Amino acid sequence: MDILVCIGSSCHVRGSYSIMNELKSMITEKHLDSEVYIKPAFCLGYCKLGVTIKVDEQLVTGVTRENLTEVFDKYVLKKVD
């Protein structure tokens, strides 16, 4: 599974780097390093709705540190189990 995290200007201002680092920690914590890969992306086209991530082909907008656990559980853990 690939997770793209937008690091374009709008998402960057909204904390995309901390989202990316937190996702890396969650992946390591769940021992998913060999199944889930995080990559930066410069624009996923939803600047006003960022932080935007793409989990395989599923776009997820409005990702924040506050809802990241919920997003991770719904879009990552449910798909790898």
GULUMMI-129104 format. One line per field, with one value per residue: residue number from 1; residue in three letters; x, y, z of N, C-alpha, C in turn. Coordinates in steps of 0.1 Angstrom, whole numbers, m for minus. Atoms other than C-alpha are relative to their C-alpha. Layout:
! GULUMMI-129104
num <- c(NUM ...)
residuo <- c(Ala ...)
n.xx <- c(X ...)
n.yy <- c(Y ...)
n.zz <- c(Z ...)
ca.xx <- c(X ...)
ca.yy <- c(Y ...)
ca.zz <- c(Z ...)
c.xx <- c(X ...)
c.yy <- c(Y ...)
c.zz <- c(Z ...)
! end
This chain:
! GULUMMI-129104
num <- c(1 2 3 4 5 6 7 8 9 10 11 12 13 14 15 16 17 18 19 20 21 22 23 24 25 26 27 28 29 30 31 32 33 34 35 36 37 38 39 40 41 42 43 44 45 46 47 48 49 50 51 52 53 54 55 56 57 58 59 60 61 62 63 64 65 66 67 68 69 70 71 72 73 74 75 76 77 78 79 80 81)
residuo <- c(Met Asp Ile Leu Val Cys Ile Gly Ser Ser Cys His Val Arg Gly Ser Tyr Ser Ile Met Asn Glu Leu Lys Ser Met Ile Thr Glu Lys His Leu Asp Ser Glu Val Tyr Ile Lys Pro Ala Phe Cys Leu Gly Tyr Cys Lys Leu Gly Val Thr Ile Lys Val Asp Glu Gln Leu Val Thr Gly Val Thr Arg Glu Asn Leu Thr Glu Val Phe Asp Lys Tyr Val Leu Lys Lys Val Asp)
n.xx <- c(8 m8 7 m6 4 m3 m9 1 0 12 0 m12 4 10 m7 m1 m12 3 9 m8 m8 9 3 m12 0 11 m3 m10 6 9 m8 5 m10 m2 13 5 m11 4 m7 4 5 0 14 10 10 11 m7 8 5 m12 m11 6 m8 6 m3 2 8 10 m4 5 m3 2 m8 m6 m5 11 8 m9 2 12 m3 m9 8 10 m5 m12 1 10 m4 m12 4)
n.yy <- c(m12 m13 m12 m12 m12 m12 m9 m13 m12 m1 11 m2 m10 7 10 13 7 7 11 10 6 8 12 9 6 9 12 8 5 11 9 1 m6 8 0 m13 m9 m14 m8 m14 m4 m14 m6 10 m7 m4 m9 m6 10 7 9 11 12 10 14 7 m8 m7 m14 m4 m14 m6 8 m8 8 4 11 9 14 5 2 11 12 2 1 8 13 8 5 9 12)
n.zz <- c(0 1 m5 5 m9 7 m7 7 m9 m9 m9 m8 m11 m9 m9 6 m4 m12 3 6 m10 m9 8 m1 m14 m1 8 m7 m12 4 7 14 8 12 7 2 4 0 9 1 13 0 1 3 6 m9 m8 m10 m9 m6 5 9 2 9 m5 13 9 m8 m5 m14 m2 m13 m10 m11 m11 m8 6 7 m5 7 15 1 m2 10 14 1 m8 5 13 m1 m9)
ca.xx <- c(0 13 3 11 11 8 37 26 25 m11 m8 27 13 m14 12 17 53 41 13 38 61 32 21 56 55 21 32 63 43 19 48 36 69 71 34 28 50 48 58 57 36 38 1 m29 m52 m73 m54 m83 m92 m57 m38 m46 m33 m39 m41 m36 m64 m85 m82 m86 m88 m88 m63 m52 m32 m65 m82 m51 m57 m92 m80 m52 m76 m102 m81 m49 m55 m88 m72 m41 m60)
ca.yy <- c(0 35 66 99 130 163 186 215 250 249 215 223 254 231 207 180 173 165 144 125 119 108 84 69 64 48 24 14 10 m14 m32 m24 m11 m39 m33 4 30 68 91 129 144 180 186 163 190 198 227 243 210 200 183 158 123 95 59 38 53 68 106 118 155 176 154 169 157 156 132 113 82 79 83 58 32 37 40 20 m6 m18 m24 m43 m66)
ca.zz <- c(0 m9 10 m8 15 m2 7 m16 m2 11 27 40 59 74 88 62 73 108 94 73 103 125 98 97 135 133 105 125 157 139 123 88 74 48 37 38 21 26 m2 m5 m34 m45 m53 m51 m64 m33 m19 m1 16 28 43 15 14 m11 2 m29 m51 m22 m17 19 25 57 75 108 138 156 132 120 142 128 92 98 112 85 54 63 91 77 43 55 80)
c.xx <- c(9 m9 8 m5 4 9 0 m2 m12 0 12 m3 m9 7 3 13 m2 m10 8 9 m8 m5 11 1 m11 2 11 m6 m9 8 m4 10 2 m13 m4 12 m5 9 m5 m6 m1 m14 m10 m13 m12 6 m8 m5 11 0 m7 10 m8 5 m4 m8 m10 6 m6 4 m3 6 7 7 m11 m8 9 m2 m12 2 9 m8 m9 6 13 m2 m11 3 11 m4 m6)
c.yy <- c(12 11 12 11 12 9 14 11 0 m11 1 10 m7 m12 m13 m7 m7 m11 m12 m7 m8 m13 m10 m7 m10 m13 m8 m6 m12 m11 m2 5 m7 0 14 10 15 7 15 2 16 7 m12 6 5 9 6 m10 m8 0 m11 m11 m9 m14 m9 9 9 13 3 14 4 m8 9 m9 m5 m12 m11 m15 m6 m3 m12 m13 m3 m3 m9 m13 m9 m7 m10 m12 m11)
c.zz <- c(0 6 m5 10 m8 8 m8 10 9 11 10 12 10 7 m7 4 13 m2 m6 11 10 m7 0 14 2 m8 7 13 m3 m8 m15 m10 m13 m9 m4 m2 m1 m10 0 m15 0 m2 m3 m5 9 10 11 10 7 15 m8 0 m10 5 m12 m9 8 5 13 2 15 11 10 10 9 m5 m7 4 m7 m15 m2 2 m11 m14 m1 7 m6 m14 1 9 m8)
! end
